[in-house]
Amino acid sequence: MSRRASASSVHPSVRSGSAQVSASARVGSGASVHSSNFSGLSVWDIAVAEDRKKRLDPHNKQETDKAPREATLLIAGTRSAGKTTLLQRFLDREEPPRNTLALEYTYGRKSGKTLVKDVCHLWELGGGALFTSLLAAPLTSRVIPNLTVIVMLDLSKPETIWTDLEAIVSQLKAEIMAVAKKQPGLQEQLATVAWKRIGEDHQDKESITPFLVPLVIIGGKYDIFQDMEPENKKVICRALRFAAHSWGASLQYFSARDAGLVKKAKELLSHYAFGSVESKNLAQDYNKPLLIPAGSDNFSTINGNVDDSQAMTYDTWKHTFTAKFPQKNEKKSALPEDPGRDPSYAEADVDNLRAQKDEELERIRREVGRNNARWAELDLS
């Protein structure tokens, strides 16, 4: 987790910062809880079930409308693909990006129609696919109903795209499914909402396995990618479109050096974080930045308008992609040798205290060395 806590202004009226996470569950005096209906459940599970019941009650709609919106964005992906930069652009932070150590948390707030501010919890997983085991930390039954997952890939490094995409999505799918199965009715609820995002009458319904929560695949460093050979760009774009459509995900390209792409990315995150209007623009030309909302693509177009949409499956696309771009497995740790001495994480008060302790430790070492030398000179025979 980040050592630094900060708050900054965010356009149009969003504030961001870092904070400790705490959780509490209360059952109000107006909620009637019968032990016979919740046998074997914890107090937390009971509170979550009551809260979900209230949210779905049409008679409680007016009260719900006044309540602040609370959402969670979890961003993971290829190392150095631009995840931190994307979040900083969204939060309008001016500080230079730094390497993410393991799993970091921050948040954004936005003023709504009432005095209560909407809140978006932002989790960022560093290290590519090395630390996917940490994904279980932010994924709880309370978070998942309002969760959006963003997987960011480095388009300038095709040799890492498929390996990272497959490893991260597989781990996320397993973690979310495990939590959803523990909460009665949650898996069915998420599946119903997922099909509404895609379209229950979509022509590819039989071939799509929707991700249980909104999934967005973002291709970073488009400014480098656009200068690649046309055939390479075509294969990468079609493969990513196929994978995204198979999971009912959105697909969008990003570059911090392109003001237009930054604007579109901020609009996308704002939609999932604060419920702003979702853009319905569609761009499928591989010579331009892709912008494909969930459910707006189809396998026939991706595969080249052939009659049989099953001509290319997930496995055949995987083989095609990895044959053209042999994948490299990242095994090196993303952590610096000594994070405490990394200038990217400098904090004057902490660093001064660390320097004092280092001096004290050095004095003790010298004293122990002198004492050892004196004992060695003594003749105890």
C-alpha positions as CSV (number, residue, x, y, z in Angstrom):
1,M,0.0,0.0,0.0
2,S,1.2,3.5,-0.6
3,R,2.8,5.4,2.3
4,R,1.6,8.7,1.0
5,A,-1.8,10.1,1.7
6,S,-3.0,13.0,-0.4
7,A,-6.0,14.8,-1.8
8,S,-6.2,16.8,-5.0
9,S,-8.9,18.5,-7.1
10,V,-10.3,16.4,-9.9
11,H,-12.3,17.7,-12.9
12,P,-15.2,18.5,-12.8
13,S,-15.7,18.2,-9.1
14,V,-13.9,15.1,-8.1
15,R,-11.5,14.8,-5.2
16,S,-9.0,12.0,-4.8
17,G,-6.5,10.8,-2.2
18,S,-5.3,7.8,-0.3
19,A,-6.8,6.5,2.9
20,Q,-6.9,3.5,5.1
21,V,-9.8,1.1,4.4
22,S,-12.2,0.2,7.2
23,A,-15.4,-1.8,7.2
24,S,-18.3,-2.0,9.6
25,A,-21.6,-3.6,9.4
26,R,-24.7,-2.3,11.2
27,V,-28.2,-3.6,11.2
28,G,-30.5,-0.6,11.8
29,S,-33.4,-0.6,14.1
30,G,-35.7,-0.5,11.1
31,A,-34.4,-3.8,9.7
32,S,-36.0,-7.0,10.9
33,V,-33.6,-9.9,10.9
34,H,-34.8,-13.4,11.6
35,S,-32.3,-15.9,12.7
36,S,-34.1,-18.7,11.0
37,N,-33.5,-17.1,7.6
38,F,-29.8,-16.5,8.2
39,S,-28.6,-19.6,9.9
40,G,-25.0,-20.2,9.4
41,L,-24.3,-16.6,8.1
42,S,-22.1,-14.1,9.8
43,V,-23.3,-10.7,10.9
44,W,-21.5,-9.2,7.9
45,D,-23.4,-11.5,5.5
46,I,-26.7,-10.6,7.1
47,A,-26.0,-6.9,6.8
48,V,-25.0,-7.3,3.1
49,A,-28.2,-9.3,2.4
50,E,-30.4,-6.7,4.1
51,D,-28.7,-3.9,2.2
52,R,-29.2,-5.6,-1.1
53,K,-32.9,-6.2,-0.2
54,K,-33.4,-2.6,0.5
55,R,-31.7,-1.5,-2.8
56,L,-34.0,-3.8,-4.8
57,D,-37.2,-2.6,-2.9
58,P,-39.1,-0.1,-5.2
59,H,-40.6,1.5,-2.1
60,N,-37.1,2.4,-1.0
61,K,-36.1,4.0,-4.3
62,Q,-36.5,7.6,-3.1
63,E,-34.2,6.9,-0.1
64,T,-31.7,5.1,-2.3
65,D,-31.5,8.0,-4.8
66,K,-30.4,10.3,-2.0
67,A,-27.7,7.8,-0.9
68,P,-24.1,8.4,-2.3
69,R,-23.0,6.2,-5.1
70,E,-20.1,3.9,-4.2
71,A,-18.2,2.0,-6.8
72,T,-14.9,0.2,-7.1
73,L,-12.4,0.1,-10.0
74,L,-9.7,-2.6,-10.0
75,I,-7.0,-2.1,-12.6
76,A,-4.4,-4.7,-13.4
77,G,-2.3,-5.6,-16.4
78,T,1.2,-5.6,-18.0
79,R,4.0,-4.0,-16.1
80,S,4.7,-0.4,-17.2
81,A,1.7,-0.4,-19.6
82,G,0.5,3.0,-18.1
83,K,-1.9,1.9,-15.4
84,T,-0.7,4.6,-12.9
85,T,-0.6,7.2,-15.6
86,L,-4.2,6.3,-16.6
87,L,-5.4,6.7,-13.0
88,Q,-3.5,10.0,-12.5
89,R,-5.1,11.4,-15.7
90,F,-8.5,10.4,-14.4
91,L,-7.9,12.0,-11.0
92,D,-6.2,15.1,-12.6
93,R,-3.0,14.5,-10.6
94,E,0.1,16.3,-11.8
95,E,2.7,14.3,-9.9
96,P,5.0,12.1,-12.0
97,P,4.0,8.4,-12.1
98,R,6.0,5.9,-10.1
99,N,6.3,2.1,-10.1
100,T,3.4,0.4,-8.2
101,L,4.5,-1.9,-5.4
102,A,2.2,-4.9,-5.3
103,L,-1.3,-3.6,-4.5
104,E,-2.1,0.1,-4.0
105,Y,-5.3,1.9,-3.0
106,T,-6.6,5.4,-3.6
107,Y,-10.0,6.9,-4.1
108,G,-11.9,9.6,-6.0
109,R,-14.9,11.7,-4.9
110,K,-17.4,13.6,-7.0
111,S,-20.2,16.0,-5.9
112,G,-23.6,14.9,-7.1
113,K,-27.0,16.5,-7.1
114,T,-27.0,16.5,-3.3
115,L,-24.4,17.5,-0.7
116,V,-23.4,13.9,-0.4
117,K,-20.4,13.0,-2.6
118,D,-20.1,9.9,-4.7
119,V,-17.1,7.8,-3.9
120,C,-15.0,5.5,-6.2
121,H,-12.4,3.1,-4.6
122,L,-9.5,2.6,-6.9
123,W,-7.2,-0.5,-6.6
124,E,-4.1,-0.9,-8.7
125,L,-2.2,-4.2,-9.0
126,G,1.5,-3.8,-9.9
127,G,3.9,-6.3,-11.3
128,G,2.0,-7.6,-14.3
129,A,0.9,-11.2,-13.7
130,L,3.4,-11.8,-10.8
131,F,1.1,-10.7,-7.9
132,T,-2.3,-12.0,-9.1
133,S,-2.7,-13.8,-5.8
134,L,-3.2,-10.4,-4.2
135,L,-6.4,-9.9,-6.1
136,A,-8.4,-11.6,-3.4
137,A,-7.8,-8.7,-1.0
138,P,-10.2,-6.2,-2.6
139,L,-12.7,-8.7,-3.9
140,T,-15.5,-9.2,-1.4
141,S,-19.2,-9.9,-1.6
142,R,-19.9,-6.2,-0.7
143,V,-17.6,-4.9,-3.4
144,I,-18.3,-7.2,-6.4
145,P,-21.9,-5.9,-7.2
146,N,-20.4,-2.4,-7.9
147,L,-17.0,-3.6,-9.3
148,T,-15.5,-2.8,-12.6
149,V,-12.3,-4.6,-13.7
150,I,-9.8,-2.9,-16.0
151,V,-7.0,-5.0,-17.6
152,M,-4.4,-2.8,-19.3
153,L,-2.0,-4.2,-21.8
154,D,1.2,-2.8,-23.4
155,L,0.5,-2.7,-27.2
156,S,4.1,-1.9,-27.9
157,K,5.1,-5.4,-26.5
158,P,3.0,-8.0,-28.3
159,E,5.2,-10.7,-26.8
160,T,3.6,-10.1,-23.4
161,I,0.0,-9.4,-24.4
162,W,-1.6,-12.8,-24.6
163,T,0.2,-14.3,-21.6
164,D,-0.6,-11.4,-19.3
165,L,-4.2,-11.1,-20.6
166,E,-5.0,-14.8,-20.1
167,A,-3.2,-15.1,-16.7
168,I,-4.9,-12.0,-15.2
169,V,-8.4,-12.6,-16.5
170,S,-8.3,-16.3,-15.4
171,Q,-7.2,-15.3,-11.9
172,L,-9.9,-12.6,-11.7
173,K,-12.6,-14.9,-13.0
174,A,-11.7,-17.6,-10.4
175,E,-11.6,-15.1,-7.5
176,I,-14.9,-13.4,-8.4
177,M,-16.6,-16.7,-9.0
178,A,-15.4,-18.0,-5.6
179,V,-16.8,-15.0,-3.8
180,A,-20.1,-15.0,-5.8
181,K,-20.8,-18.7,-5.0
182,K,-20.5,-18.0,-1.2
183,Q,-23.2,-15.4,-1.3
184,P,-26.6,-16.8,-2.0
185,G,-28.1,-15.5,-5.2
186,L,-25.2,-13.2,-6.1
187,Q,-23.9,-15.2,-9.0
188,E,-27.3,-15.3,-10.7
189,Q,-27.7,-11.6,-10.1
190,L,-24.4,-10.8,-11.6
191,A,-25.0,-13.1,-14.6
192,T,-28.4,-11.4,-15.3
193,V,-26.8,-7.9,-15.3
194,A,-23.9,-9.1,-17.4
195,W,-26.3,-10.3,-20.2
196,K,-28.1,-6.9,-20.1
197,R,-24.8,-5.2,-20.8
198,I,-24.1,-7.4,-23.8
199,G,-27.7,-7.8,-25.1
200,E,-29.8,-10.8,-24.3
201,D,-30.7,-11.3,-27.9
202,H,-27.1,-10.8,-29.3
203,Q,-26.4,-12.8,-32.4
204,D,-23.3,-14.4,-30.8
205,K,-25.0,-15.3,-27.5
206,E,-24.2,-19.0,-27.8
207,S,-20.5,-18.3,-28.2
208,I,-20.1,-15.7,-25.4
209,T,-19.2,-16.4,-21.8
210,P,-19.8,-13.1,-20.1
211,F,-17.5,-11.9,-17.3
212,L,-19.6,-11.6,-14.2
213,V,-18.7,-7.9,-13.6
214,P,-18.0,-5.2,-16.2
215,L,-14.6,-5.9,-17.8
216,V,-12.7,-3.3,-19.8
217,I,-9.5,-4.2,-21.8
218,I,-7.3,-1.1,-22.4
219,G,-4.4,-1.2,-24.9
220,G,-1.8,1.3,-23.6
221,K,1.0,3.0,-25.5
222,Y,-1.0,3.4,-28.7
223,D,1.5,6.2,-29.8
224,I,4.1,3.4,-30.3
225,F,1.7,0.8,-31.5
226,Q,0.5,3.0,-34.4
227,D,3.9,2.9,-36.1
228,M,4.0,-0.9,-36.2
229,E,3.7,-2.9,-39.5
230,P,0.0,-2.9,-40.7
231,E,-0.2,-6.8,-40.7
232,N,1.0,-7.0,-37.1
233,K,-1.5,-4.3,-36.0
234,K,-4.2,-6.2,-37.8
235,V,-3.5,-9.5,-36.0
236,I,-3.2,-7.8,-32.6
237,C,-6.5,-5.8,-33.0
238,R,-8.5,-8.8,-34.3
239,A,-7.2,-11.1,-31.5
240,L,-8.0,-8.6,-28.8
241,R,-11.4,-8.0,-30.3
242,F,-12.1,-11.7,-30.3
243,A,-11.0,-12.2,-26.7
244,A,-12.9,-9.1,-25.5
245,H,-16.1,-10.1,-27.3
246,S,-15.8,-13.7,-25.9
247,W,-16.0,-12.3,-22.4
248,G,-18.5,-9.6,-23.1
249,A,-15.9,-6.9,-22.4
250,S,-15.2,-3.4,-23.7
251,L,-12.0,-2.7,-25.7
252,Q,-10.4,0.7,-25.9
253,Y,-6.9,2.0,-26.8
254,F,-5.0,4.6,-24.8
255,S,-2.0,6.9,-25.0
256,A,-1.0,9.5,-22.4
257,R,0.5,11.5,-25.3
258,D,-2.9,11.8,-27.2
259,A,-5.3,14.4,-25.7
260,G,-8.2,12.8,-27.5
261,L,-7.5,9.3,-26.2
262,V,-7.0,10.7,-22.6
263,K,-10.4,12.4,-22.8
264,K,-12.1,9.2,-24.0
265,A,-10.4,7.2,-21.2
266,K,-11.5,9.6,-18.6
267,E,-15.1,9.5,-19.9
268,L,-14.9,5.7,-19.7
269,L,-13.7,5.6,-16.1
270,S,-16.1,8.3,-15.1
271,H,-19.0,6.1,-16.4
272,Y,-18.0,3.2,-14.3
273,A,-16.9,5.2,-11.3
274,F,-19.7,7.8,-11.0
275,G,-22.4,6.7,-13.4
276,S,-21.9,9.3,-16.1
277,V,-23.4,8.7,-19.5
278,E,-21.5,5.9,-21.4
279,S,-20.2,6.8,-24.9
280,K,-21.8,4.8,-27.7
281,N,-19.1,5.6,-30.2
282,L,-17.7,2.7,-32.2
283,A,-14.3,2.4,-33.9
284,Q,-13.2,-1.0,-35.3
285,D,-10.6,0.1,-37.9
286,Y,-7.2,-1.3,-36.9
287,N,-5.5,1.7,-38.5
288,K,-7.1,3.9,-35.8
289,P,-7.5,3.6,-32.0
290,L,-10.1,0.9,-31.2
291,L,-13.2,1.9,-29.3
292,I,-15.6,-1.0,-28.9
293,P,-18.2,-0.9,-26.1
294,A,-19.4,-4.3,-24.6
295,G,-21.8,-6.1,-26.9
296,S,-21.2,-3.9,-30.0
297,D,-18.9,-6.3,-31.8
298,N,-19.6,-9.6,-33.5
299,F,-17.5,-12.7,-34.4
300,S,-18.5,-12.5,-38.1
301,T,-16.9,-9.1,-38.5
302,I,-13.8,-10.1,-36.4
303,N,-13.3,-13.3,-38.4
304,G,-13.6,-11.5,-41.8
305,N,-17.3,-11.8,-42.6
306,V,-17.2,-15.5,-43.1
307,D,-20.5,-17.4,-43.0
308,D,-19.4,-19.7,-40.1
309,S,-18.7,-17.5,-37.1
310,Q,-17.0,-20.5,-35.4
311,A,-14.3,-20.6,-38.1
312,M,-11.9,-19.0,-35.5
313,T,-12.2,-20.1,-31.9
314,Y,-10.5,-18.8,-28.8
315,D,-7.9,-21.5,-29.0
316,T,-7.2,-20.9,-32.7
317,W,-6.8,-17.2,-32.1
318,K,-4.4,-18.0,-29.2
319,H,-2.4,-20.2,-31.5
320,T,-2.4,-17.6,-34.3
321,F,-1.3,-14.8,-32.0
322,T,1.4,-16.8,-30.1
323,A,2.8,-18.2,-33.3
324,K,3.3,-14.7,-34.7
325,F,4.4,-13.2,-31.4
326,P,6.1,-15.8,-29.2
327,Q,5.2,-15.0,-25.6
328,K,7.7,-14.2,-22.8
329,N,7.0,-15.1,-19.2
330,E,7.9,-12.3,-16.7
331,K,9.6,-13.9,-13.8
332,K,11.6,-11.0,-12.4
333,S,10.2,-9.3,-9.3
334,A,8.7,-5.9,-9.9
335,L,9.9,-4.7,-6.5
336,P,13.1,-2.6,-6.3
337,E,16.0,-4.1,-4.3
338,D,15.4,-1.7,-1.5
339,P,12.1,0.2,-1.8
340,G,13.0,2.3,1.2
341,R,15.9,3.9,-0.8
342,D,13.9,4.3,-4.0
343,P,13.7,8.1,-4.8
344,S,10.3,7.6,-6.2
345,Y,8.9,7.0,-2.7
346,A,10.8,9.8,-0.9
347,E,9.3,11.3,2.2
348,A,11.4,13.8,4.2
349,D,10.2,12.8,7.7
350,V,10.5,9.1,7.2
351,D,13.8,9.3,5.3
352,N,15.4,11.5,8.0
353,L,14.3,9.1,10.7
354,R,15.7,6.2,8.6
355,A,19.0,8.0,8.2
356,Q,19.3,8.5,12.0
357,K,18.6,4.8,12.6
358,D,21.2,3.9,9.9
359,E,23.8,6.0,11.7
360,E,22.9,4.4,15.1
361,L,23.2,1.0,13.6
362,E,26.6,1.8,12.0
363,R,27.9,3.1,15.4
364,I,26.8,-0.1,17.1
365,R,28.5,-2.2,14.4
366,R,31.8,-0.2,14.9
367,E,31.6,-0.6,18.6
368,V,31.0,-4.4,18.4
369,G,33.9,-4.6,16.0
370,R,36.2,-2.8,18.4
371,N,35.1,-5.0,21.3
372,N,35.7,-8.1,19.3
373,A,39.2,-6.9,18.4
374,R,40.0,-6.3,22.2
375,W,38.8,-9.7,23.1
376,A,40.8,-11.3,20.4
377,E,44.0,-9.5,21.7
378,L,43.5,-10.9,25.3
379,D,45.5,-14.0,26.2
380,L,43.1,-16.1,28.2
381,S,45.4,-19.2,28.3
